[in-house]
């Protein structure tokens, strides 16, 4: 498959899928960072 031969619709769909996956990964990382920071700063141990 040659990426240069994709139709506009196919390209839009591909970008949508990639952005969706990246967004989920970033949200997961941010949530994990918040949890890690919370544990480090929680005086209850």
Secondary structure, 3 states (H helix, E strand, C coil): CCHHHCCHHHHHHHHHHHHHHHHHHHHHHHHHHHHHHHHHHCCCC
